């Protein structure tokens, strides 16, 4: 959508609890890499990952963040907001408010939510129907992408 996003996420903090310190550090550096001249500096990232892995307090902090829905949303929304503000030559909040979070406690709730997300652009009149929607899954599971 041009003015909002829908994300259906599965949060599994118990999975993050099984990661080694090195896995936590590597995942954190993939999420927040160090850049030099707009390029990821893999050498510096590897050194930073080693420092993180050696610090139990940092490992615990980053493990919590990597399994946190609010942190995921922050990492998703911040680059979008920065780019939009740069394009519009302005500063400040881009999103009108915080995200809305709804727990999907069973398969029926998940299915209803997925249908809502898939049909949202159709209801907004962006594609004619679900089959021509730009971001839906085809029968074989591949992302369907139409180029105009």
C-alpha positions as CSV (number, residue, x, y, z in Angstrom):
1,X,0.0,0.0,0.0
2,X,1.2,3.5,-0.6
3,X,0.5,4.8,2.9
4,X,0.9,1.8,5.1
5,X,2.1,-1.8,5.3
6,X,0.7,-5.0,6.6
7,X,3.1,-7.6,8.1
8,X,2.1,-11.0,9.4
9,X,4.9,-12.2,11.6
10,X,5.6,-15.3,13.7
11,X,7.5,-14.4,16.9
12,X,9.4,-17.3,18.4
13,X,11.5,-16.0,21.3
14,X,12.2,-19.6,22.5
15,X,14.1,-20.1,19.2
16,X,16.4,-17.1,19.9
17,X,17.1,-18.7,23.3
18,X,18.9,-21.6,21.6
19,X,21.2,-19.4,19.5
20,X,24.9,-19.3,20.5
21,X,26.6,-16.0,21.3
22,X,28.2,-16.1,17.8
23,X,24.8,-16.7,16.1
24,X,23.3,-13.7,18.0
25,X,26.2,-11.5,17.1
26,X,26.1,-12.6,13.4
27,X,22.4,-12.0,13.2
28,X,22.7,-8.6,14.8
29,X,25.4,-7.5,12.4
30,X,23.2,-8.7,9.5
31,X,20.4,-6.5,10.8
32,X,22.7,-3.5,11.7
33,X,25.8,-3.7,9.5
34,X,28.6,-1.2,9.7
35,X,29.0,0.7,6.5
36,X,31.8,2.7,4.9
37,X,30.9,4.8,1.9
38,X,27.5,3.3,1.7
39,X,28.9,-0.2,1.4
40,X,28.9,-2.9,4.1
41,X,32.4,-3.3,5.6
42,X,32.5,-7.1,6.2
43,X,35.8,-7.0,7.9
44,X,34.7,-4.4,10.5
45,X,31.4,-6.2,10.9
46,X,33.2,-9.5,11.7
47,X,35.4,-7.7,14.3
48,X,32.3,-6.1,15.8
49,X,30.5,-9.5,15.9
50,X,33.5,-11.0,17.7
51,X,33.3,-8.2,20.3
52,X,29.6,-8.7,20.8
53,X,29.9,-12.5,21.1
54,X,32.6,-12.0,23.8
55,X,30.3,-9.8,25.9
56,X,27.5,-11.8,27.7
57,X,25.5,-8.6,28.5
58,X,25.5,-7.5,24.8
59,X,24.6,-11.0,23.7
60,X,21.6,-11.0,26.1
61,X,20.5,-7.5,25.0
62,X,20.8,-8.3,21.2
63,X,19.1,-11.7,21.7
64,X,16.1,-9.9,23.3
65,X,16.0,-7.4,20.5
66,X,16.2,-10.0,17.8
67,X,13.2,-11.8,19.2
68,X,11.2,-8.7,19.8
69,X,8.3,-7.6,17.6
70,X,8.6,-3.9,18.5
71,X,12.3,-4.0,17.5
72,X,11.4,-5.7,14.3
73,X,8.9,-3.0,13.5
74,X,11.4,-0.3,14.4
75,X,14.0,-1.9,12.0
76,X,11.4,-2.2,9.3
77,X,9.9,1.3,9.6
78,X,13.0,3.4,10.3
79,X,14.7,3.1,6.9
80,X,11.3,3.7,5.1
81,X,10.7,6.8,7.2
82,X,14.3,8.1,6.6
83,X,14.0,7.6,2.9
84,X,10.6,9.3,2.7
85,X,11.8,12.2,4.8
86,X,14.8,12.6,2.6
87,X,12.7,12.5,-0.6
88,X,10.3,15.1,0.9
89,X,13.1,17.2,2.3
90,X,11.6,17.2,5.7
91,X,12.2,15.8,9.2
92,X,10.1,14.3,11.9
93,X,7.8,11.4,12.3
94,X,6.8,9.7,9.1
95,X,4.3,7.2,10.4
96,X,1.2,8.6,12.0
97,X,1.4,6.3,15.0
98,X,2.7,3.1,16.4
99,X,1.9,-0.2,14.7
100,X,-1.2,-2.1,15.6
101,X,-0.5,-5.6,16.9
102,X,-3.1,-8.4,16.9
103,X,-2.3,-11.9,18.3
104,X,-3.5,-14.6,16.0
105,X,-4.2,-17.5,18.4
106,X,-5.4,-20.2,16.0
107,X,-5.4,-21.2,12.4
108,X,-8.8,-19.6,11.7
109,X,-7.5,-16.2,12.9
110,X,-4.3,-16.6,10.9
111,X,-6.3,-17.4,7.7
112,X,-8.6,-14.5,8.2
113,X,-5.7,-12.1,8.7
114,X,-3.9,-13.4,5.7
115,X,-7.0,-13.0,3.6
116,X,-7.4,-9.4,4.9
117,X,-3.8,-8.6,4.0
118,X,-4.1,-10.1,0.5
119,X,-7.4,-8.4,-0.2
120,X,-6.5,-5.0,1.2
121,X,-5.1,-3.7,-2.2
122,X,-8.1,-5.1,-4.0
123,X,-10.5,-3.3,-1.7
124,X,-8.5,-0.1,-2.3
125,X,-8.9,-0.5,-6.1
126,X,-5.2,-0.9,-6.8
127,X,-5.4,-4.2,-8.8
128,X,-8.6,-5.3,-10.5
129,X,-8.7,-8.6,-8.6
130,X,-6.5,-10.8,-6.4
131,X,-5.1,-12.7,-9.5
132,X,-3.6,-9.4,-10.8
133,X,-2.4,-8.1,-7.4
134,X,1.3,-7.3,-7.6
135,X,2.2,-8.9,-4.2
136,X,0.4,-12.2,-3.9
137,X,1.5,-15.8,-4.0
138,X,0.8,-18.0,-7.0
139,X,-0.5,-21.6,-6.6
140,X,3.1,-22.9,-6.6
141,X,4.2,-20.6,-3.8
142,X,6.2,-18.2,-5.9
143,X,5.8,-14.4,-5.5
144,X,3.7,-13.2,-8.3
145,X,5.1,-9.9,-9.7
146,X,3.5,-8.1,-12.6
147,X,5.6,-5.4,-14.3
148,X,3.6,-2.7,-16.1
